[in-house]
Amino acid sequence: MPRFVQIADVAETLNISARQAYSLVKSGELPAIKVGNSWRVESAELESYIERAYAQTRRQVENNELVDDDVEA
């Protein structure tokens, strides 16, 4: 895996839109750098974000706080 990936690759990995991926960067949830006019996310940061998301989901499940607003039929 390359050290840095583009926003489009982040979106594909997380199965979200590029706009949603950019929002994660803009909010600071997913650290990134700007190279020229393009954003790059370090692969290790993407993996760390995924681990944090898993941990948050585990806490929500344990506390019975999980909301099923994103359930696909």
SEFIZA-3560 file (N, C-alpha, C; in Angstrom, 3 decimals):
REM SEFIZA-3560
<numar><xx>0.848</xx><yy>-1.177</yy><zz>0.000</zz><atom>N</atom></numar>
<numar><xx>0.000</xx><yy>0.000</yy><zz>0.000</zz><atom>CA</atom></numar>
<numar><xx>0.896</xx><yy>1.243</yy><zz>0.000</zz><atom>C</atom></numar>
<numar><xx>0.550</xx><yy>2.239</yy><zz>-0.821</zz><atom>N</atom></numar>
<numar><xx>1.355</xx><yy>3.466</yy><zz>-0.839</zz><atom>CA</atom></numar>
<numar><xx>1.227</xx><yy>4.227</yy><zz>0.480</zz><atom>C</atom></numar>
<numar><xx>2.218</xx><yy>5.062</yy><zz>0.752</zz><atom>N</atom></numar>
<numar><xx>2.191</xx><yy>5.818</yy><zz>2.007</zz><atom>CA</atom></numar>
<numar><xx>1.016</xx><yy>6.787</yy><zz>2.043</zz><atom>C</atom></numar>
<numar><xx>0.723</xx><yy>7.460</yy><zz>0.916</zz><atom>N</atom></numar>
<numar><xx>-0.373</xx><yy>8.415</yy><zz>0.849</zz><atom>CA</atom></numar>
<numar><xx>-1.386</xx><yy>7.989</yy><zz>-0.200</zz><atom>C</atom></numar>
<numar><xx>-2.660</xx><yy>8.269</yy><zz>0.076</zz><atom>N</atom></numar>
<numar><xx>-3.733</xx><yy>7.980</yy><zz>-0.874</zz><atom>CA</atom></numar>
<numar><xx>-4.542</xx><yy>9.238</yy><zz>-1.111</zz><atom>C</atom></numar>
<numar><xx>-5.200</xx><yy>9.284</yy><zz>-2.255</zz><atom>N</atom></numar>
<numar><xx>-6.041</xx><yy>10.421</yy><zz>-2.607</zz><atom>CA</atom></numar>
<numar><xx>-7.409</xx><yy>10.296</yy><zz>-1.945</zz><atom>C</atom></numar>
<numar><xx>-8.126</xx><yy>11.416</yy><zz>-1.907</zz><atom>N</atom></numar>
<numar><xx>-9.467</xx><yy>11.433</yy><zz>-1.323</zz><atom>CA</atom></numar>
<numar><xx>-10.368</xx><yy>10.404</yy><zz>-2.003</zz><atom>C</atom></numar>
<numar><xx>-10.250</xx><yy>10.257</yy><zz>-3.316</zz><atom>N</atom></numar>
<numar><xx>-11.067</xx><yy>9.273</yy><zz>-4.035</zz><atom>CA</atom></numar>
<numar><xx>-10.794</xx><yy>7.862</yy><zz>-3.520</zz><atom>C</atom></numar>
<numar><xx>-9.535</xx><yy>7.576</yy><zz>-3.181</zz><atom>N</atom></numar>
<numar><xx>-9.183</xx><yy>6.254</yy><zz>-2.651</zz><atom>CA</atom></numar>
<numar><xx>-9.736</xx><yy>6.063</yy><zz>-1.243</zz><atom>C</atom></numar>
<numar><xx>-9.715</xx><yy>7.134</yy><zz>-0.453</zz><atom>N</atom></numar>
<numar><xx>-10.304</xx><yy>7.092</yy><zz>0.892</zz><atom>CA</atom></numar>
<numar><xx>-11.794</xx><yy>6.780</yy><zz>0.764</zz><atom>C</atom></numar>
<numar><xx>-12.453</xx><yy>7.494</yy><zz>-0.135</zz><atom>N</atom></numar>
<numar><xx>-13.887</xx><yy>7.294</yy><zz>-0.341</zz><atom>CA</atom></numar>
<numar><xx>-14.189</xx><yy>5.860</yy><zz>-0.754</zz><atom>C</atom></numar>
<numar><xx>-13.378</xx><yy>5.323</yy><zz>-1.661</zz><atom>N</atom></numar>
<numar><xx>-13.585</xx><yy>3.945</yy><zz>-2.108</zz><atom>CA</atom></numar>
<numar><xx>-13.366</xx><yy>2.956</yy><zz>-0.965</zz><atom>C</atom></numar>
<numar><xx>-12.322</xx><yy>3.170</yy><zz>-0.190</zz><atom>N</atom></numar>
<numar><xx>-12.024</xx><yy>2.273</yy><zz>0.934</zz><atom>CA</atom></numar>
<numar><xx>-13.160</xx><yy>2.255</yy><zz>1.943</zz><atom>C</atom></numar>
<numar><xx>-13.707</xx><yy>3.440</yy><zz>2.248</zz><atom>N</atom></numar>
<numar><xx>-14.765</xx><yy>3.546</yy><zz>3.251</zz><atom>CA</atom></numar>
<numar><xx>-16.163</xx><yy>3.368</yy><zz>2.663</zz><atom>C</atom></numar>
<numar><xx>-16.239</xx><yy>3.216</yy><zz>1.333</zz><atom>N</atom></numar>
<numar><xx>-17.516</xx><yy>3.074</yy><zz>0.632</zz><atom>CA</atom></numar>
<numar><xx>-18.433</xx><yy>4.271</yy><zz>0.911</zz><atom>C</atom></numar>
<numar><xx>-17.850</xx><yy>5.474</yy><zz>0.776</zz><atom>N</atom></numar>
<numar><xx>-18.581</xx><yy>6.726</yy><zz>0.945</zz><atom>CA</atom></numar>
<numar><xx>-18.277</xx><yy>7.604</yy><zz>-0.271</zz><atom>C</atom></numar>
<numar><xx>-18.954</xx><yy>8.731</yy><zz>-0.358</zz><atom>N</atom></numar>
<numar><xx>-18.689</xx><yy>9.643</yy><zz>-1.469</zz><atom>CA</atom></numar>
<numar><xx>-17.406</xx><yy>10.434</yy><zz>-1.212</zz><atom>C</atom></numar>
<numar><xx>-16.845</xx><yy>10.972</yy><zz>-2.275</zz><atom>N</atom></numar>
<numar><xx>-15.659</xx><yy>11.822</yy><zz>-2.137</zz><atom>CA</atom></numar>
<numar><xx>-15.984</xx><yy>13.038</yy><zz>-1.276</zz><atom>C</atom></numar>
<numar><xx>-17.193</xx><yy>13.561</yy><zz>-1.400</zz><atom>N</atom></numar>
<numar><xx>-17.613</xx><yy>14.707</yy><zz>-0.581</zz><atom>CA</atom></numar>
<numar><xx>-17.608</xx><yy>14.349</yy><zz>0.915</zz><atom>C</atom></numar>
<numar><xx>-18.098</xx><yy>13.153</yy><zz>1.239</zz><atom>N</atom></numar>
<numar><xx>-18.082</xx><yy>12.710</yy><zz>2.637</zz><atom>CA</atom></numar>
<numar><xx>-16.645</xx><yy>12.535</yy><zz>3.129</zz><atom>C</atom></numar>
<numar><xx>-15.775</xx><yy>12.001</yy><zz>2.290</zz><atom>N</atom></numar>
<numar><xx>-14.370</xx><yy>11.821</yy><zz>2.665</zz><atom>CA</atom></numar>
<numar><xx>-13.715</xx><yy>13.173</yy><zz>2.906</zz><atom>C</atom></numar>
<numar><xx>-13.991</xx><yy>14.123</yy><zz>2.032</zz><atom>N</atom></numar>
<numar><xx>-13.446</xx><yy>15.469</yy><zz>2.204</zz><atom>CA</atom></numar>
<numar><xx>-13.970</xx><yy>16.089</yy><zz>3.496</zz><atom>C</atom></numar>
<numar><xx>-15.218</xx><yy>15.837</yy><zz>3.841</zz><atom>N</atom></numar>
<numar><xx>-15.784</xx><yy>16.355</yy><zz>5.087</zz><atom>CA</atom></numar>
<numar><xx>-15.043</xx><yy>15.805</yy><zz>6.303</zz><atom>C</atom></numar>
<numar><xx>-14.637</xx><yy>14.544</yy><zz>6.233</zz><atom>N</atom></numar>
<numar><xx>-13.856</xx><yy>13.955</yy><zz>7.331</zz><atom>CA</atom></numar>
<numar><xx>-12.522</xx><yy>14.681</yy><zz>7.484</zz><atom>C</atom></numar>
<numar><xx>-11.918</xx><yy>15.037</yy><zz>6.354</zz><atom>N</atom></numar>
<numar><xx>-10.649</xx><yy>15.775</yy><zz>6.381</zz><atom>CA</atom></numar>
<numar><xx>-10.883</xx><yy>17.178</yy><zz>6.916</zz><atom>C</atom></numar>
<numar><xx>-11.894</xx><yy>17.845</yy><zz>6.386</zz><atom>N</atom></numar>
<numar><xx>-12.184</xx><yy>19.224</yy><zz>6.770</zz><atom>CA</atom></numar>
<numar><xx>-12.516</xx><yy>19.342</yy><zz>8.258</zz><atom>C</atom></numar>
<numar><xx>-13.203</xx><yy>18.351</yy><zz>8.817</zz><atom>N</atom></numar>
<numar><xx>-13.578</xx><yy>18.378</yy><zz>10.234</zz><atom>CA</atom></numar>
<numar><xx>-12.408</xx><yy>18.035</yy><zz>11.155</zz><atom>C</atom></numar>
<numar><xx>-11.339</xx><yy>17.489</yy><zz>10.575</zz><atom>N</atom></numar>
<numar><xx>-10.197</xx><yy>17.089</yy><zz>11.392</zz><atom>CA</atom></numar>
<numar><xx>-10.264</xx><yy>15.654</yy><zz>11.878</zz><atom>C</atom></numar>
<numar><xx>-11.356</xx><yy>14.968</yy><zz>11.580</zz><atom>N</atom></numar>
<numar><xx>-11.484</xx><yy>13.567</yy><zz>11.986</zz><atom>CA</atom></numar>
<numar><xx>-10.457</xx><yy>12.682</yy><zz>11.300</zz><atom>C</atom></numar>
<numar><xx>-10.104</xx><yy>13.060</yy><zz>10.085</zz><atom>N</atom></numar>
<numar><xx>-9.142</xx><yy>12.292</yy><zz>9.300</zz><atom>CA</atom></numar>
<numar><xx>-8.018</xx><yy>13.232</yy><zz>8.871</zz><atom>C</atom></numar>
<numar><xx>-6.871</xx><yy>13.173</yy><zz>9.539</zz><atom>N</atom></numar>
<numar><xx>-5.758</xx><yy>14.060</yy><zz>9.191</zz><atom>CA</atom></numar>
<numar><xx>-5.295</xx><yy>13.854</yy><zz>7.752</zz><atom>C</atom></numar>
<numar><xx>-4.966</xx><yy>14.965</yy><zz>7.093</zz><atom>N</atom></numar>
<numar><xx>-4.518</xx><yy>14.914</yy><zz>5.703</zz><atom>CA</atom></numar>
<numar><xx>-3.576</xx><yy>16.085</yy><zz>5.448</zz><atom>C</atom></numar>
<numar><xx>-2.897</xx><yy>16.012</yy><zz>4.320</zz><atom>N</atom></numar>
<numar><xx>-2.037</xx><yy>17.117</yy><zz>3.883</zz><atom>CA</atom></numar>
<numar><xx>-2.482</xx><yy>17.534</yy><zz>2.492</zz><atom>C</atom></numar>
<numar><xx>-2.205</xx><yy>18.778</yy><zz>2.162</zz><atom>N</atom></numar>
<numar><xx>-2.530</xx><yy>19.263</yy><zz>0.827</zz><atom>CA</atom></numar>
<numar><xx>-1.242</xx><yy>19.334</yy><zz>0.027</zz><atom>C</atom></numar>
<numar><xx>-1.245</xx><yy>18.689</yy><zz>-1.127</zz><atom>N</atom></numar>
<numar><xx>-0.108</xx><yy>18.684</yy><zz>-2.035</zz><atom>CA</atom></numar>
<numar><xx>-0.592</xx><yy>19.344</yy><zz>-3.322</zz><atom>C</atom></numar>
<numar><xx>-0.127</xx><yy>20.554</yy><zz>-3.570</zz><atom>N</atom></numar>
<numar><xx>-0.647</xx><yy>21.304</yy><zz>-4.707</zz><atom>CA</atom></numar>
<numar><xx>-2.109</xx><yy>21.611</yy><zz>-4.466</zz><atom>C</atom></numar>
<numar><xx>-2.948</xx><yy>21.169</yy><zz>-5.369</zz><atom>N</atom></numar>
<numar><xx>-4.388</xx><yy>21.373</yy><zz>-5.223</zz><atom>CA</atom></numar>
<numar><xx>-5.130</xx><yy>20.138</yy><zz>-4.733</zz><atom>C</atom></numar>
<numar><xx>-4.393</xx><yy>19.097</yy><zz>-4.389</zz><atom>N</atom></numar>
<numar><xx>-5.012</xx><yy>17.830</yy><zz>-4.005</zz><atom>CA</atom></numar>
<numar><xx>-4.693</xx><yy>17.458</yy><zz>-2.567</zz><atom>C</atom></numar>
<numar><xx>-5.653</xx><yy>16.820</yy><zz>-1.932</zz><atom>N</atom></numar>
<numar><xx>-5.460</xx><yy>16.324</yy><zz>-0.576</zz><atom>CA</atom></numar>
<numar><xx>-4.925</xx><yy>14.901</yy><zz>-0.611</zz><atom>C</atom></numar>
<numar><xx>-4.070</xx><yy>14.588</yy><zz>0.348</zz><atom>N</atom></numar>
<numar><xx>-3.526</xx><yy>13.242</yy><zz>0.497</zz><atom>CA</atom></numar>
<numar><xx>-3.681</xx><yy>12.812</yy><zz>1.955</zz><atom>C</atom></numar>
<numar><xx>-4.060</xx><yy>11.571</yy><zz>2.122</zz><atom>N</atom></numar>
<numar><xx>-4.218</xx><yy>10.997</yy><zz>3.460</zz><atom>CA</atom></numar>
<numar><xx>-3.187</xx><yy>9.890</yy><zz>3.605</zz><atom>C</atom></numar>
<numar><xx>-2.457</xx><yy>9.938</yy><zz>4.695</zz><atom>N</atom></numar>
<numar><xx>-1.474</xx><yy>8.889</yy><zz>4.946</zz><atom>CA</atom></numar>
<numar><xx>-2.217</xx><yy>7.584</yy><zz>5.237</zz><atom>C</atom></numar>
<numar><xx>-1.780</xx><yy>6.511</yy><zz>4.629</zz><atom>N</atom></numar>
<numar><xx>-2.437</xx><yy>5.209</yy><zz>4.793</zz><atom>CA</atom></numar>
<numar><xx>-2.568</xx><yy>4.834</yy><zz>6.261</zz><atom>C</atom></numar>
<numar><xx>-1.548</xx><yy>5.124</yy><zz>7.051</zz><atom>N</atom></numar>
<numar><xx>-1.590</xx><yy>4.812</yy><zz>8.483</zz><atom>CA</atom></numar>
<numar><xx>-2.684</xx><yy>5.612</yy><zz>9.185</zz><atom>C</atom></numar>
<numar><xx>-2.911</xx><yy>6.859</yy><zz>8.751</zz><atom>N</atom></numar>
<numar><xx>-3.971</xx><yy>7.682</yy><zz>9.338</zz><atom>CA</atom></numar>
<numar><xx>-5.347</xx><yy>7.128</yy><zz>8.978</zz><atom>C</atom></numar>
<numar><xx>-5.490</xx><yy>6.638</yy><zz>7.757</zz><atom>N</atom></numar>
<numar><xx>-6.753</xx><yy>6.032</yy><zz>7.347</zz><atom>CA</atom></numar>
<numar><xx>-7.029</xx><yy>4.787</yy><zz>8.177</zz><atom>C</atom></numar>
<numar><xx>-6.028</xx><yy>3.957</yy><zz>8.368</zz><atom>N</atom></numar>
<numar><xx>-6.198</xx><yy>2.754</yy><zz>9.194</zz><atom>CA</atom></numar>
<numar><xx>-6.535</xx><yy>3.127</yy><zz>10.633</zz><atom>C</atom></numar>
<numar><xx>-5.891</xx><yy>4.179</yy><zz>11.145</zz><atom>N</atom></numar>
<numar><xx>-6.174</xx><yy>4.645</yy><zz>12.505</zz><atom>CA</atom></numar>
<numar><xx>-7.615</xx><yy>5.143</yy><zz>12.616</zz><atom>C</atom></numar>
<numar><xx>-8.079</xx><yy>5.869</yy><zz>11.605</zz><atom>N</atom></numar>
<numar><xx>-9.464</xx><yy>6.343</yy><zz>11.593</zz><atom>CA</atom></numar>
<numar><xx>-10.430</xx><yy>5.154</yy><zz>11.645</zz><atom>C</atom></numar>
<numar><xx>-10.154</xx><yy>4.134</yy><zz>10.861</zz><atom>N</atom></numar>
<numar><xx>-11.007</xx><yy>2.944</yy><zz>10.830</zz><atom>CA</atom></numar>
<numar><xx>-11.026</xx><yy>2.267</yy><zz>12.204</zz><atom>C</atom></numar>
<numar><xx>-9.873</xx><yy>2.156</yy><zz>12.836</zz><atom>N</atom></numar>
<numar><xx>-9.809</xx><yy>1.550</yy><zz>14.175</zz><atom>CA</atom></numar>
<numar><xx>-10.606</xx><yy>2.374</yy><zz>15.185</zz><atom>C</atom></numar>
<numar><xx>-10.517</xx><yy>3.716</yy><zz>15.097</zz><atom>N</atom></numar>
<numar><xx>-11.288</xx><yy>4.575</yy><zz>16.006</zz><atom>CA</atom></numar>
<numar><xx>-12.788</xx><yy>4.390</yy><zz>15.766</zz><atom>C</atom></numar>
<numar><xx>-13.180</xx><yy>4.250</yy><zz>14.511</zz><atom>N</atom></numar>
<numar><xx>-14.591</xx><yy>4.053</yy><zz>14.192</zz><atom>CA</atom></numar>
<numar><xx>-15.091</xx><yy>2.719</yy><zz>14.749</zz><atom>C</atom></numar>
<numar><xx>-14.276</xx><yy>1.677</yy><zz>14.641</zz><atom>N</atom></numar>
<numar><xx>-14.640</xx><yy>0.386</yy><zz>15.237</zz><atom>CA</atom></numar>
<numar><xx>-14.791</xx><yy>0.514</yy><zz>16.751</zz><atom>C</atom></numar>
<numar><xx>-13.852</xx><yy>1.188</yy><zz>17.397</zz><atom>N</atom></numar>
<numar><xx>-13.904</xx><yy>1.357</yy><zz>18.847</zz><atom>CA</atom></numar>
<numar><xx>-15.150</xx><yy>2.128</yy><zz>19.267</zz><atom>C</atom></numar>
<numar><xx>-15.482</xx><yy>3.178</yy><zz>18.527</zz><atom>N</atom></numar>
<numar><xx>-16.671</xx><yy>3.959</yy><zz>18.835</zz><atom>CA</atom></numar>
<numar><xx>-17.929</xx><yy>3.110</yy><zz>18.682</zz><atom>C</atom></numar>
<numar><xx>-17.983</xx><yy>2.312</yy><zz>17.627</zz><atom>N</atom></numar>
<numar><xx>-19.136</xx><yy>1.445</yy><zz>17.412</zz><atom>CA</atom></numar>
<numar><xx>-19.257</xx><yy>0.417</yy><zz>18.525</zz><atom>C</atom></numar>
<numar><xx>-18.112</xx><yy>-0.162</yy><zz>18.937</zz><atom>N</atom></numar>
<numar><xx>-18.142</xx><yy>-1.127</yy><zz>20.043</zz><atom>CA</atom></numar>
<numar><xx>-18.713</xx><yy>-0.491</yy><zz>21.305</zz><atom>C</atom></numar>
<numar><xx>-18.272</xx><yy>0.737</yy><zz>21.621</zz><atom>N</atom></numar>
<numar><xx>-18.782</xx><yy>1.436</yy><zz>22.812</zz><atom>CA</atom></numar>
<numar><xx>-20.289</xx><yy>1.668</yy><zz>22.694</zz><atom>C</atom></numar>
<numar><xx>-20.742</xx><yy>2.058</yy><zz>21.509</zz><atom>N</atom></numar>
<numar><xx>-22.173</xx><yy>2.301</yy><zz>21.321</zz><atom>CA</atom></numar>
<numar><xx>-22.976</xx><yy>1.013</yy><zz>21.479</zz><atom>C</atom></numar>
<numar><xx>-22.454</xx><yy>-0.086</yy><zz>20.974</zz><atom>N</atom></numar>
<numar><xx>-23.134</xx><yy>-1.365</yy><zz>21.117</zz><atom>CA</atom></numar>
<numar><xx>-23.181</xx><yy>-1.763</yy><zz>22.585</zz><atom>C</atom></numar>
<numar><xx>-22.052</xx><yy>-1.633</yy><zz>23.278</zz><atom>N</atom></numar>
<numar><xx>-21.988</xx><yy>-1.995</yy><zz>24.699</zz><atom>CA</atom></numar>
<numar><xx>-22.939</xx><yy>-1.155</yy><zz>25.541</zz><atom>C</atom></numar>
<numar><xx>-23.112</xx><yy>0.104</yy><zz>25.166</zz><atom>N</atom></numar>
<numar><xx>-23.983</xx><yy>1.003</yy><zz>25.919</zz><atom>CA</atom></numar>
<numar><xx>-25.397</xx><yy>1.056</yy><zz>25.352</zz><atom>C</atom></numar>
<numar><xx>-25.680</xx><yy>0.160</yy><zz>24.413</zz><atom>N</atom></numar>
<numar><xx>-26.993</xx><yy>0.086</yy><zz>23.773</zz><atom>CA</atom></numar>
<numar><xx>-27.398</xx><yy>1.435</yy><zz>23.182</zz><atom>C</atom></numar>
<numar><xx>-26.443</xx><yy>2.137</yy><zz>22.578</zz><atom>N</atom></numar>
<numar><xx>-26.677</xx><yy>3.457</yy><zz>22.009</zz><atom>CA</atom></numar>
<numar><xx>-26.642</xx><yy>3.447</yy><zz>20.479</zz><atom>C</atom></numar>
<numar><xx>-26.522</xx><yy>2.296</yy><zz>19.890</zz><atom>N</atom></numar>
<numar><xx>-26.415</xx><yy>2.211</yy><zz>18.443</zz><atom>CA</atom></numar>
<numar><xx>-27.756</xx><yy>2.552</yy><zz>17.801</zz><atom>C</atom></numar>
<numar><xx>-27.726</xx><yy>3.497</yy><zz>16.869</zz><atom>N</atom></numar>
<numar><xx>-28.925</xx><yy>3.919</yy><zz>16.159</zz><atom>CA</atom></numar>
<numar><xx>-28.904</xx><yy>3.283</yy><zz>14.782</zz><atom>C</atom></numar>
<numar><xx>-30.000</xx><yy>2.670</yy><zz>14.405</zz><atom>N</atom></numar>
<numar><xx>-30.090</xx><yy>1.964</yy><zz>13.127</zz><atom>CA</atom></numar>
<numar><xx>-30.597</xx><yy>2.885</yy><zz>12.020</zz><atom>C</atom></numar>
<numar><xx>-29.999</xx><yy>4.079</yy><zz>11.877</zz><atom>N</atom></numar>
<numar><xx>-30.454</xx><yy>5.007</yy><zz>10.858</zz><atom>CA</atom></numar>
<numar><xx>-29.756</xx><yy>4.792</yy><zz>9.520</zz><atom>C</atom></numar>
<numar><xx>-28.809</xx><yy>3.871</yy><zz>9.459</zz><atom>N</atom></numar>
<numar><xx>-28.077</xx><yy>3.635</yy><zz>8.227</zz><atom>CA</atom></numar>
<numar><xx>-28.170</xx><yy>2.178</yy><zz>7.794</zz><atom>C</atom></numar>
<numar><xx>-29.272</xx><yy>1.554</yy><zz>8.118</zz><atom>N</atom></numar>
<numar><xx>-29.465</xx><yy>0.147</yy><zz>7.788</zz><atom>CA</atom></numar>
<numar><xx>-29.918</xx><yy>0.045</yy><zz>6.337</zz><atom>C</atom></numar>
<numar><xx>-29.197</xx><yy>-0.773</yy><zz>5.581</zz><atom>N</atom></numar>
<numar><xx>-29.567</xx><yy>-0.991</yy><zz>4.192</zz><atom>CA</atom></numar>
<numar><xx>-30.496</xx><yy>-2.173</yy><zz>4.102</zz><atom>C</atom></numar>
<numar><xx>-31.526</xx><yy>-2.030</yy><zz>3.309</zz><atom>N</atom></numar>
<numar><xx>-32.511</xx><yy>-3.128</yy><zz>3.146</zz><atom>CA</atom></numar>
<numar><xx>-32.018</xx><yy>-4.155</yy><zz>2.164</zz><atom>C</atom></numar>
//
